[in-house]
């Protein structure tokens, strides 16, 4: 801030002159414009002039008593001087009553001193008053300065204490709106971080959010993966709800007590329809997102990791009557390769914290590797939309080995004692697109990966995807591997025939144990004579349309309205696939605010969800896709509960396929 200039007394008089001009009067001259006592004598009062006249008259009428010229002049000067003193005192008193303080030198006594210096003598009383005020001013100023210095010193000390004496650390700043306070960094000396680790993912002062992390620096690893942020102890005594055992107790048979879980999709592996706010301007997947963000990618994604999911997420999941959580993550949580734009290993720390939060609320974990090197399906949720480069193409063999190396490291880490109870399912590969890949290559890779993780000490059930081959086609394949579990994802909306089912038939189809219905499929898959054997259903939703924006890829359109196009002529849909098969098919209602849903539509959505729960519990259980979305209600368990279209407790549904399915008459089949 520039120094404030001392006020100029003339400015005030110019102001009054301007006022007089505006009123039509003659400008008043400042007292500083008077140049001599003679000039001031021209402004003498009538009384003074009268005295002078009387004096002169006496001199004229008494010529015999002529007063010496010198004496007369002396008397004239005395009268004039007397009047000047009176006039100055009057003006000074008038100014004192009307003065406006507007600056440092006009403050209290200093203003009077300034006028005294420029305007003539003051009385002793006025001078003492000014000096007293000046003294008070300086006392107040000194006290204020001391208080300010104390405040600054305290702030600097606190800041240095938080940053270990460094002034360039901003990791625990609260000035940024919404940024975590990171108060657990208090008392941590930043100089304890080795020079080579500063600013890396091992440096807690570089973390956006340190809540519930152990911020004591360590470079210790297990399976060549860091244990950063983990506390040395854990507690497995919590249970998710009264119907399931505590984490530290054996679950028992999943066939008798199926899992009721939910995915936390779109968190550590991004999807455009879950967080559309991150995808715009040609961004179609995490690859193009991080590529576009460049050096800002880490900050953007870590803020997402820290805010999209919190401890409250896991508490709410348990409160919903759920008992398992499937956490998708991708290979860049562990490693990146030349040319990868992905954010390296930041999501690893959040994965570890998420598992600990799940433990706190008694929730068991299904670990899911959602994206493998090269992309196992070419879809956006694998990280990169486009050609499949896993077990396929120029680098197919290289990416196959990279994926095995990934599981070698992951399985060594998660074989630690702290994970033996909480990790119930260990996933090898999410949705390998076996309709495009060589089946034998996928089976061989799966066998190698299973052997690797078992040899490294993983006791959890090992999960592999059905590859969209159909459950009946898995009979006789990969059997004999103890603890290997088949994972199938059931949706009616991605099938051209099933999306056209009306509301009643959708529920009936899910509940049917004949004609290829989902209960029949579950039971056949569970039987090793007709299917693979142990089967879980790790993805499904209550959505009865594919209307959610970006669900089929950014800007890909929908089957429901008949404008689905992902650049593959074999899958393009150019006419509406909703039950009426005409222009009345609309996504407006399905994508509308749930407060606009009719009671009948809400009844259908909840019954459709509960029918699927009943069907999947014929196997080893289910995991809803997904817990939270930004606005796609029919894909969010959290939003669905808030909208009243899911049971209040997952273990207490209102419908279980044993009741008659209504016709839902009056509910339009166009949404």
Helices and strands as residue ranges (DSSP letters): H 9-22, G 31-33, H 37-41, H 46-61, G 63-65, H 69-98, G 104-106, H 109-119, H 124-163, G 183-185, G 190-192, G 195-197, G 204-206, E 221-222, E 225-226, E 259-263, G 276-278, H 286-293, G 294-296, H 297-308, H 311-319, E 324-330, G 331-333, H 346-360, E 364-371, G 380-382, H 396-414, G 417-419, E 423-427, H 439-455, E 461-465, G 471-474, E 484-489, G 498-500, H 503-511, H 518-526, E 535-539, G 594-596, H 599-616, E 621-624, G 633-635, H 637-643
